[in-house]
């Protein structure tokens, strides 16, 4: 684990990622110049999810507003399924609660894998722009 002092050099990068995430989330998909934030908690959650994933995958992968929405919906479904699965009998929770969430996870994995393959195919992005999970030096052979 890193000590607090060794994290200080990463703070400017994190601050820049937060500014970028806020700018992306404030961009109005309708093209209107006026922006409203109907739910501040949802807005901040979207920003922090974007910052986390940009840090791990790289900003070149996560440019899709709808994909962030899908990830947030999945997080909510996992939370709900975990609570229900903990109190329901296994023979009920697996087919009715846990299996549907597993199918959603597999679909999201597939979508993310396709985004990564498309980005790698285009090779328009320098590998240095990838996060640590996608850099060639971190891949298993």
Backbone as a printed PyTorch tensor [residue, N CA C, xyz], in Angstrom:
tensor([[[  0.8400,  -1.1680,   0.0000],
         [  0.0000,   0.0000,   0.0000],
         [  0.8910,   1.2390,   0.0000]],

        [[  0.4710,   2.2460,  -0.7640],
         [  1.2560,   3.4710,  -0.8400],
         [  1.0150,   4.3270,   0.3880]],

        [[  2.0790,   5.0230,   0.7740],
         [  1.9190,   5.9580,   1.8810],
         [  1.3220,   7.2520,   1.3430]],

        [[  0.8390,   8.0850,   2.2330],
         [  0.2250,   9.3450,   1.8260],
         [  1.1680,  10.2220,   1.0240]],

        [[  2.4370,  10.2470,   1.4000],
         [  3.4080,  11.0870,   0.7080],
         [  3.6220,  10.6380,  -0.7330]],

        [[  3.5630,   9.3380,  -0.9840],
         [  3.7910,   8.8670,  -2.3530],
         [  2.5660,   9.0880,  -3.2450]],

        [[  1.4140,   9.4010,  -2.6620],
         [  0.2200,   9.6920,  -3.4560],
         [  0.1670,  11.1380,  -3.9300]],

        [[  0.9240,  12.0230,  -3.2990],
         [  0.8760,  13.4430,  -3.6260],
         [  1.1780,  13.7170,  -5.1020]],

        [[  2.1540,  13.0570,  -5.7370],
         [  2.4070,  13.3330,  -7.1530],
         [  1.2310,  12.9800,  -8.0670]],

        [[  0.3440,  12.0990,  -7.6400],
         [ -0.7850,  11.7180,  -8.4960],
         [ -1.9680,  12.6710,  -8.3670]],

        [[ -1.9670,  13.5440,  -7.3800],
         [ -3.1110,  14.4330,  -7.1600],
         [ -3.3970,  15.3620,  -8.3370]],

        [[ -2.3990,  15.9870,  -8.9680],
         [ -2.7220,  16.8320, -10.1250],
         [ -3.3810,  16.0470, -11.2690]],

        [[ -2.9510,  14.8160, -11.4810],
         [ -3.5570,  13.9850, -12.5340],
         [ -5.0040,  13.6530, -12.1840]],

        [[ -5.2460,  13.3230, -10.9250],
         [ -6.6110,  13.0140, -10.4860],
         [ -7.4890,  14.2520, -10.6050]],

        [[ -6.9570,  15.4030, -10.2180],
         [ -7.7240,  16.6480, -10.3310],
         [ -8.0720,  16.9410, -11.7890]],

        [[ -7.1290,  16.7020, -12.6840],
         [ -7.3960,  16.9110, -14.1140],
         [ -8.4640,  15.9450, -14.6140]],

        [[ -8.4100,  14.6930, -14.1470],
         [ -9.4280,  13.7050, -14.5380],
         [-10.8080,  14.1100, -14.0250]],

        [[-10.8660,  14.6470, -12.8150],
         [-12.1460,  15.0870, -12.2590],
         [-12.6980,  16.2520, -13.0700]],

        [[-11.8460,  17.2190, -13.4270],
         [-12.2900,  18.3510, -14.2540],
         [-12.8090,  17.8660, -15.6000]],

        [[-12.0960,  16.9210, -16.1980],
         [-12.5210,  16.3770, -17.4850],
         [-13.8580,  15.6470, -17.3640]],

        [[-14.0080,  14.8470, -16.3170],
         [-15.2640,  14.1120, -16.1170],
         [-16.4310,  15.0680, -15.9200]],

        [[-16.2180,  16.1260, -15.1720],
         [-17.2820,  17.1080, -14.9680],
         [-17.6320,  17.7850, -16.2870]],

        [[-16.6320,  18.1280, -17.0660],
         [-16.8910,  18.7610, -18.3640],
         [-17.6690,  17.8310, -19.2850]],

        [[-17.2960,  16.5520, -19.3130],
         [-17.9860,  15.5860, -20.1680],
         [-19.4230,  15.4150, -19.7060]],

        [[-19.6170,  15.3030, -18.4030],
         [-20.9660,  15.1020, -17.8800],
         [-21.8340,  16.3470, -18.0400]],

        [[-21.2210,  17.5290, -18.0420],
         [-21.9860,  18.7590, -18.2330],
         [-22.3360,  19.0100, -19.6980]],

        [[-21.6120,  18.3520, -20.5940],
         [-21.9180,  18.5230, -22.0170],
         [-23.3400,  18.0350, -22.2540]],

        [[-24.1370,  18.8910, -22.7880],
         [-25.5500,  18.5810, -22.9760],
         [-25.7300,  17.7930, -24.2640]],

        [[-26.2340,  16.5540, -24.2000],
         [-26.3990,  15.7540, -25.4170],
         [-27.4140,  16.3600, -26.3960]],

        [[-28.2970,  17.2390, -25.9330],
         [-29.2840,  17.8660, -26.8110],
         [-28.7180,  19.0720, -27.5420]],

        [[-27.5300,  19.5000, -27.1850],
         [-26.9070,  20.6360, -27.8420],
         [-27.3640,  21.9730, -27.2910]],

        [[-28.1600,  21.9830, -26.2560],
         [-28.5890,  23.2350, -25.6460],
         [-27.4230,  23.8520, -24.8990]],

        [[-27.3970,  25.1880, -24.8740],
         [-26.2990,  25.8390, -24.1750],
         [-26.5420,  25.8670, -22.6710]],

        [[-27.7700,  25.6700, -22.2720],
         [-28.1100,  25.7030, -20.8510],
         [-28.0690,  24.2830, -20.2870]],

        [[-27.4390,  24.1400, -19.1570],
         [-27.3060,  22.8130, -18.5550],
         [-27.9460,  22.8240, -17.1740]],

        [[-28.7380,  21.7910, -16.9100],
         [-29.3470,  21.6280, -15.6000],
         [-28.9140,  20.2830, -15.0330]],

        [[-28.6860,  20.2520, -13.7470],
         [-28.3420,  19.0070, -13.0640],
         [-29.5230,  18.6640, -12.1620]],

        [[-30.3860,  17.7670, -12.6230],
         [-31.5730,  17.4610, -11.8280],
         [-31.2730,  16.6680, -10.5560]],

        [[-30.1910,  15.9160, -10.5560],
         [-29.8560,  15.0860,  -9.3990],
         [-28.3510,  15.1930,  -9.1570]],

        [[-27.9810,  15.9580,  -8.1410],
         [-26.5600,  16.1920,  -7.8720],
         [-25.8320,  14.9090,  -7.4970]],

        [[-26.4710,  14.0450,  -6.6950],
         [-25.8390,  12.7890,  -6.3110],
         [-25.5540,  11.9380,  -7.5470]],

        [[-26.5120,  11.8410,  -8.4510],
         [-26.3350,  11.0720,  -9.6830],
         [-25.2060,  11.6680, -10.5240]],

        [[-25.1640,  12.9810, -10.6110],
         [-24.1160,  13.6660, -11.3760],
         [-22.7380,  13.3560, -10.8050]],

        [[-22.5920,  13.4770,  -9.4790],
         [-21.2950,  13.2130,  -8.8470],
         [-20.9000,  11.7470,  -8.9720]],

        [[-21.8760,  10.8850,  -8.8680],
         [-21.6070,   9.4500,  -9.0190],
         [-21.1110,   9.1420, -10.4330]],

        [[-21.7580,   9.7290, -11.4330],
         [-21.3180,   9.5460, -12.8250],
         [-19.8930,  10.0450, -13.0030]],

        [[-19.6020,  11.2190, -12.4410],
         [-18.2620,  11.7940, -12.5680],
         [-17.2150,  10.8870, -11.9320]],

        [[-17.4840,  10.4020, -10.7290],
         [-16.4960,   9.5690, -10.0400],
         [-16.3270,   8.2050, -10.7180]],

        [[-17.4120,   7.6640, -11.2580],
         [-17.2920,   6.4120, -12.0130],
         [-16.4320,   6.6350, -13.2540]],

        [[-16.6730,   7.7460, -13.9300],
         [-15.8800,   8.0750, -15.1220],
         [-14.4060,   8.2700, -14.7550]],

        [[-14.1360,   8.9640, -13.6590],
         [-12.7500,   9.1840, -13.2230],
         [-12.0740,   7.8480, -12.9080]],

        [[-12.7690,   6.9840, -12.1920],
         [-12.1960,   5.6840, -11.8250],
         [-11.8870,   4.8480, -13.0570]],

        [[-12.8350,   4.7680, -13.9640],
         [-12.6300,   3.9430, -15.1550],
         [-11.6130,   4.5630, -16.1070]],

        [[-11.6060,   5.8890, -16.2120],
         [-10.5790,   6.5320, -17.0360],
         [ -9.1960,   6.2460, -16.4760]],

        [[ -9.0900,   6.2340, -15.1490],
         [ -7.8000,   5.9470, -14.5310],
         [ -7.3320,   4.5240, -14.7730]],

        [[ -8.2680,   3.5870, -14.8540],
         [ -7.9090,   2.1820, -15.0370],
         [ -7.8110,   1.7780, -16.5050]],

        [[ -8.7280,   2.2820, -17.3350],
         [ -8.7730,   1.8790, -18.7380],
         [ -8.1750,   2.9190, -19.6710]],

        [[ -8.3060,   4.1780, -19.3140],
         [ -7.8800,   5.2640, -20.1790],
         [ -9.0990,   5.9800, -20.7350]],

        [[ -8.9630,   7.2590, -20.9440],
         [-10.1030,   8.0660, -21.3780],
         [-10.5340,   7.7450, -22.8030]],

        [[ -9.6880,   7.1010, -23.5640],
         [-10.0310,   6.7820, -24.9470],
         [-11.1330,   5.7210, -25.0270]],

        [[-11.3160,   4.9270, -24.0110],
         [-12.2970,   3.8420, -24.0350],
         [-13.6740,   4.3240, -23.6050]],

        [[-13.7220,   5.1870, -22.6190],
         [-14.9840,   5.5230, -21.9790],
         [-15.5250,   6.8650, -22.4620]],

        [[-15.8050,   6.9710, -23.7500],
         [-16.3300,   8.2220, -24.2780],
         [-17.8290,   8.1550, -24.5320]],

        [[-18.4460,   7.0690, -24.1670],
         [-19.8530,   6.8360, -24.4530],
         [-20.7010,   7.1320, -23.2190]],

        [[-21.5520,   8.1560, -23.3160],
         [-22.4170,   8.5540, -22.1950],
         [-23.3470,   7.4100, -21.8080]],

        [[-23.8950,   6.7120, -22.7890],
         [-24.8360,   5.6190, -22.5280],
         [-24.1540,   4.4680, -21.7890]],

        [[-22.8900,   4.2150, -22.0750],
         [-22.1910,   3.1180, -21.4170],
         [-22.0270,   3.3990, -19.9270]],

        [[-21.7490,   4.6470, -19.5680],
         [-21.6430,   5.0050, -18.1570],
         [-23.0020,   4.7920, -17.4810]],

        [[-24.0680,   5.1400, -18.1780],
         [-25.4160,   4.9240, -17.6240],
         [-25.6730,   3.4390, -17.4050]],

        [[-25.2660,   2.6090, -18.3630],
         [-25.4310,   1.1580, -18.2140],
         [-24.6590,   0.6350, -17.0010]],

        [[-23.4420,   1.1220, -16.8280],
         [-22.6350,   0.6870, -15.6830],
         [-23.2890,   1.0870, -14.3650]],

        [[-23.8450,   2.2830, -14.3220],
         [-24.5070,   2.7280, -13.0940],
         [-25.7530,   1.8960, -12.8130]],

        [[-26.5220,   1.6080, -13.8380],
         [-27.6990,   0.7540, -13.6560],
         [-27.2820,  -0.6310, -13.1630]],

        [[-26.1880,  -1.1460, -13.7260],
         [-25.6910,  -2.4520, -13.2920],
         [-25.2810,  -2.4130, -11.8230]],

        [[-24.5840,  -1.3500, -11.4130],
         [-24.1960,  -1.2260, -10.0080],
         [-25.4320,  -1.2640,  -9.0990]],

        [[-26.4690,  -0.5590,  -9.5040],
         [-27.7040,  -0.5460,  -8.7130],
         [-28.3290,  -1.9340,  -8.6500]],

        [[-28.3090,  -2.6440,  -9.7770],
         [-28.8900,  -3.9870,  -9.8120],
         [-28.0880,  -4.9680,  -8.9700]],

        [[-26.7730,  -4.8230,  -8.9640],
         [-25.9330,  -5.6870,  -8.1300],
         [-26.2290,  -5.4300,  -6.6560]],

        [[-26.3510,  -4.1690,  -6.2950],
         [-26.6580,  -3.8330,  -4.9060],
         [-28.0070,  -4.4230,  -4.4930]],

        [[-28.9950,  -4.2860,  -5.3410],
         [-30.3290,  -4.8150,  -5.0580],
         [-30.3030,  -6.3460,  -4.9720]],

        [[-29.6190,  -6.9790,  -5.9290],
         [-29.5500,  -8.4400,  -5.9450],
         [-28.7910,  -8.9830,  -4.7350]],

        [[-27.7580,  -8.2790,  -4.3120],
         [-27.0010,  -8.7070,  -3.1400],
         [-27.8810,  -8.6980,  -1.8970]],

        [[-28.6550,  -7.6260,  -1.7450],
         [-29.5410,  -7.5390,  -0.5760],
         [-30.6080,  -8.6360,  -0.6080]],

        [[-31.2050,  -8.8380,  -1.7760],
         [-32.2460,  -9.8660,  -1.8940],
         [-31.6550, -11.2650,  -1.7520]],

        [[-30.5020, -11.4900,  -2.3660],
         [-29.8720, -12.8070,  -2.3200],
         [-29.4440, -13.2040,  -0.9220]],

        [[-29.1810, -12.2140,  -0.0920],
         [-28.7500, -12.5130,   1.2730],
         [-29.8940, -13.0190,   2.1460]],

        [[-31.1230, -12.6390,   1.8190],
         [-32.2450, -13.0220,   2.6910],
         [-33.1440, -14.0990,   2.0880]],

        [[-33.1020, -14.2560,   0.7690],
         [-33.9440, -15.2700,   0.1360],
         [-33.2610, -16.6280,   0.1620]],

        [[-34.0280, -17.6960,   0.1500],
         [-33.4240, -19.0280,   0.0350],
         [-32.6890, -19.1590,  -1.3020]],

        [[-31.6520, -19.9300,  -1.3080],
         [-30.8170, -20.0940,  -2.5050],
         [-31.6270, -20.5510,  -3.7150]],

        [[-32.5530, -21.4930,  -3.5310],
         [-33.3190, -22.0080,  -4.6670],
         [-34.2180, -20.9310,  -5.2860]],

        [[-34.4530, -19.8570,  -4.5590],
         [-35.2310, -18.7360,  -5.0980],
         [-34.3000, -17.6600,  -5.6430]],

        [[-33.2690, -17.3260,  -4.8810],
         [-32.4130, -16.1930,  -5.2490],
         [-31.5760, -16.4380,  -6.4980]],

        [[-31.0940, -17.6450,  -6.6910],
         [-30.2300, -17.8930,  -7.8530],
         [-30.9900, -17.6990,  -9.1640]],

        [[-32.1000, -18.3780,  -9.3980],
         [-32.7550, -18.2050, -10.6990],
         [-33.4890, -16.8730, -10.8580]],

        [[-34.0180, -16.3280,  -9.7750],
         [-34.8580, -15.1340,  -9.8980],
         [-34.1210, -13.8200,  -9.6720]],

        [[-33.0160, -13.8480,  -8.9640],
         [-32.3310, -12.6020,  -8.6180],
         [-30.8970, -12.5680,  -9.1590]],

        [[-30.1220, -13.5900,  -8.8720],
         [-28.6960, -13.5500,  -9.1950],
         [-28.3950, -13.8490, -10.6640]],

        [[-29.0860, -14.8160, -11.2490],
         [-28.8230, -15.1560, -12.6590],
         [-29.1200, -14.0150, -13.6190]],

        [[-30.2140, -13.2720, -13.4510],
         [-30.4320, -12.1280, -14.3480],
         [-29.3140, -11.0790, -14.2630]],

        [[-28.8070, -10.8460, -13.0630],
         [-27.7200,  -9.8830, -12.9060],
         [-26.4400, -10.4200, -13.5490]],

        [[-26.2330, -11.7170, -13.4610],
         [-25.0670, -12.3150, -14.1120],
         [-25.1490, -12.1360, -15.6370]],

        [[-26.3330, -12.2970, -16.2120],
         [-26.4980, -12.0890, -17.6580],
         [-26.1980, -10.6420, -18.0460]],

        [[-26.6310,  -9.7170, -17.2240],
         [-26.3550,  -8.2970, -17.4860],
         [-24.8550,  -8.0380, -17.4160]],

        [[-24.1840,  -8.6340, -16.4310],
         [-22.7280,  -8.4730, -16.3030],
         [-22.0110,  -8.9960, -17.5410]],

        [[-22.4430, -10.1500, -18.0200],
         [-21.8030, -10.7200, -19.2060],
         [-22.0130,  -9.8360, -20.4280]],

        [[-23.1950,  -9.2340, -20.5340],
         [-23.4640,  -8.3310, -21.6530],
         [-22.5740,  -7.0880, -21.5640]],

        [[-22.4250,  -6.5450, -20.3510],
         [-21.5470,  -5.3880, -20.1680],
         [-20.0980,  -5.7420, -20.4630]],

        [[-19.6630,  -6.9020, -20.0150],
         [-18.3000,  -7.3530, -20.3190],
         [-18.0810,  -7.4230, -21.8190]],

        [[-19.0550,  -7.9750, -22.5180],
         [-18.9590,  -8.1020, -23.9720],
         [-18.8890,  -6.7270, -24.6360]],

        [[-19.7340,  -5.7940, -24.1720],
         [-19.7230,  -4.4380, -24.7310],
         [-18.3800,  -3.7530, -24.4930]],

        [[-17.8510,  -3.9000, -23.2740],
         [-16.5710,  -3.2870, -22.9580],
         [-15.4420,  -3.9250, -23.7680]],

        [[-15.4750,  -5.2370, -23.8980],
         [-14.4470,  -5.9290, -24.6960],
         [-14.4910,  -5.4580, -26.1480]],

        [[-15.6920,  -5.2540, -26.6780],
         [-15.8240,  -4.7660, -28.0510],
         [-15.2700,  -3.3510, -28.1840]],

        [[-15.5310,  -2.4980, -27.2050],
         [-14.9840,  -1.1400, -27.2300],
         [-13.4550,  -1.1780, -27.2190]],

        [[-12.8950,  -2.0540, -26.4010],
         [-11.4370,  -2.1610, -26.3260],
         [-10.8820,  -2.6800, -27.6420]],

        [[-11.5100,  -3.7090, -28.2150],
         [-11.0430,  -4.2330, -29.5130],
         [-11.1140,  -3.1650, -30.5950]],

        [[-12.2100,  -2.4050, -30.6160],
         [-12.3510,  -1.3440, -31.6260],
         [-11.2670,  -0.2900, -31.4730]],

        [[-10.9890,   0.0830, -30.2530],
         [ -9.9550,   1.0910, -30.0010],
         [ -8.5840,   0.5670, -30.4260]],

        [[ -8.3000,  -0.6890, -30.1110],
         [ -7.0110,  -1.2740, -30.4790],
         [ -6.8840,  -1.4030, -32.0000]],

        [[ -8.0210,  -1.7090, -32.6620],
         [ -8.0050,  -1.8440, -34.1180],
         [ -7.6890,  -0.5200, -34.7890]],

        [[ -8.2930,   0.5310, -34.2820],
         [ -8.0820,   1.8420, -34.8890],
         [ -6.6510,   2.3190, -34.7140]],

        [[ -6.0460,   1.9320, -33.5990],
         [ -4.6730,   2.3150, -33.2700],
         [ -4.4320,   3.8020, -33.4360]],

        [[ -5.4790,   4.5870, -33.1940],
         [ -5.3240,   6.0390, -33.2780],
         [ -4.8170,   6.6120, -31.9610]],

        [[ -4.9410,   5.8370, -30.9210],
         [ -4.5540,   6.3130, -29.6030],
         [ -3.1960,   5.7280, -29.2280]],

        [[ -2.3380,   6.5870, -28.7860],
         [ -1.0340,   6.1450, -28.3130],
         [ -1.2400,   5.2640, -27.0780]],

        [[ -0.4960,   4.1920, -26.9710],
         [ -0.6440,   3.2570, -25.8520],
         [ -0.4330,   3.9390, -24.5060]],

        [[  0.2860,   5.0680, -24.4860],
         [  0.4890,   5.7830, -23.2240],
         [ -0.8110,   6.3870, -22.7040]],

        [[ -1.8110,   6.5430, -23.5740],
         [ -3.0980,   7.0920, -23.1490],
         [ -4.0000,   6.0380, -22.5180]],

        [[ -3.5910,   4.7890, -22.5890],
         [ -4.3610,   3.7290, -21.9560],
         [ -4.0700,   3.7130, -20.4670]],

        [[ -5.0480,   3.2600, -19.7060],
         [ -4.8500,   3.0890, -18.2780],
         [ -4.0320,   1.8310, -18.0120]],

        [[ -3.6850,   1.5840, -16.7680],
         [ -2.8170,   0.4460, -16.4380],
         [ -3.4320,  -0.9070, -16.7970]],

        [[ -4.7450,  -1.0140, -16.8630],
         [ -5.3600,  -2.2950, -17.2120],
         [ -5.2100,  -2.6330, -18.6920]],

        [[ -4.9240,  -1.6420, -19.5300],
         [ -4.8420,  -1.8900, -20.9750],
         [ -3.4500,  -1.7270, -21.5580]],

        [[ -2.5160,  -1.2440, -20.7810],
         [ -1.1720,  -1.0530, -21.3200],
         [ -0.5620,  -2.3990, -21.6740]],

        [[  0.1330,  -2.4690, -22.8080],
         [  0.7280,  -3.7480, -23.2320],
         [  1.6340,  -4.3890, -22.1970]],

        [[  2.3390,  -3.5850, -21.4160],
         [  3.2660,  -4.1600, -20.4430],
         [  2.5370,  -4.8950, -19.3160]],

        [[  1.2300,  -4.6400, -19.1420],
         [  0.4900,  -5.2710, -18.0610],
         [ -0.2990,  -6.4890, -18.5230]],

        [[ -0.2460,  -6.7940, -19.7970],
         [ -1.0140,  -7.9410, -20.3000],
         [ -0.2850,  -9.2380, -20.0420]],

        [[ -1.0630, -10.2680, -19.7780],
         [ -0.4800, -11.6040, -19.6300],
         [ -0.2690, -12.2020, -21.0150]],

        [[  0.7650, -12.9850, -21.1200],
         [  1.0370, -13.6040, -22.4330],
         [  0.7050, -15.0560, -22.3980]]])
